Amino acid sequence: MFLTITTTGTAERPATDLGYLLHKHPDKAQAFSTSYGTAHVLYPEAQPERCTAALLLEVDAVALVRRGKGRGGAPDAALAQYVNDRPYAASSLLAVALSSVFSSAMRGVCHARPELPEQPRPLRIEVPALPARGGAELVRRLFEPLGWAVTAEPIALDGEFPEWGDSRYVRLTLEADTLTLAEALRHLYVLLPVLDDAKHYWVAPDEVDKLLRVGEGWLPGHPEQKLITSRYLSRRWSLTRQALERLELVRLAEADDSEVEDIDNAVEAETEDEEKPTPLAVQRREAIVTALRASGAARVLDLGCGQGQLVQALLKDVRFTEIVGLDVSVRALTIAARRLKLDRMGERQASRVRLLQGSLAYTDSRLKGYDAAVLSEVIEHLDLPRLPALEYAVFGAARPRTVLVTTPNVEYNVRWESLPAGHVRHGDHRFEWTREEFRTWADAVAERHGYAVEFVPVGPDDPEVGPPTQMAVFTMTDKTDETAKADKEAKAA
């Protein structure tokens, strides 16, 4: 298997910076042992104007079969395990070699030149033989939405007999000027085995986490997301369904927070001559902090923490001794870490805060045992059929003594002239409830899980349409604790 990566440069930005990015010196030819052969990295050319790095993967087909990593056939077709295209055509074996040999480059890490990974550069990637189940058209459908100019030339079955037609292989060339090397490697890592439509190793449940990690930033919005996910996970339906659900949550979570605050603060833009009001987002955080103080909570969960604004506010109050922010989006958590300056935070302050990646659609043992949990502007981003899963994960499994839930009050929308009639405040909102609808939902949740609930207005409380944000404060009843204790004693007896 063979793949080349080429970039061009200038005197100020030499193409040989590719060596820093790949962590492989252009003057050396290096070899790396793998469980299925040897990966070689070399540079056919390395000049300031143009630099090419090549990855050559020598696959030991016999060793591959003997270690149980081959794609074997039935017993009567055992020869197919040894005579196949594995040593020549790009597949999941090449993708694994990319992630192993260029692991730092794929993560966007370069300690010697930390500014380089974030810089887009001209890239040309060539794969001489790529199996493409779906043909050249599918290759274009997969790569073009990611910013690549694609040339996929079908390879004839036999050059001497053109009437035999084309094989399932293509000669692939990708070109782009706006992508980073890390993005390019992550695209290849996922899409090479997708085009081959095969994995040459057992697809375990942790492949879902791997797919979401490598697909961050591009897979949630890809038009072929379902096909990519299904093929990458070897069409295992249970894993595919789990991955698609998490990708949808990621897409919702990565909605731009600034757009929400722009709508929240629309009045501010319409009253330039008047004193600027306190932004609604700030009023909401202040109301949440006030309610948490009143509850006596010390250990707090911010569920759906986004970019960490509430976590930052809670850190300013020493009475909150442990603050955990959880979000499904790794990108949002990265921004939150930067906002909080975790890498520069003192040891004592850093011991008070943790950021976790996770989904509220599933129960999570890490969330148990906390005094309070906050769901601030979260529930409206979920489809209504998914709310019961979130409800159980928070109220049924995690069971903090206090839960705060805020959500927009749709009745207040008429007070904003900049918001067209019938529109929700953000394009990713699946619903926005009236005060009665929110109370009905909250009362039912409280009844099912043993909480009492009260409602607090956030923002100006209009006598006709109510406040712009509505907040429910759930408090676990003592009766719940007594009932649980009695059940435990009864089971013991």
Secondary structure, DSSP 8 states (H G I E B T S, - for coil): -EEEEEEE--SSS-TTHHHHHHT--TT--EEEEETTEEEEEEEEEE-SSEEEEEEEEEE-HHHHHHTT-S----GGGGGGGTSSSTTTS--HHHHHHHHHHTHHHHHT--SSSTTSTTS---EEEEEEEEE-TTHHHHHHHHHGGGT-EEEEEEEES-TT-GGG-EEEEEEEEEEESS--HHHHHHHHHHHHHHHHT--SS---THHHHHHHHHTTTTSTT-TTHHHHHHHHTTT-HHHHHHHHHHHHHHHHHTS-HHHHHHHHTHHHHH-TTS-----HHHHHHHHHHHHHHHHT-SEEEEET-TTSHHHHHHHT-TT--EEEEEES-HHHHHHHHHHHTGGG--HHHHTTEEEEE--TTS--GGGTT-SEEEEES-GGGS-GGGHHHHHIIIIIII--SEEEEEEEBGGGGGG-TTS-TT--SSTT-S--B-HHHHHHHHHHHHHHHTEEEEEEEES--BTTTB-SEEEEEEEE-HHHHHHHHHHHHHHH-
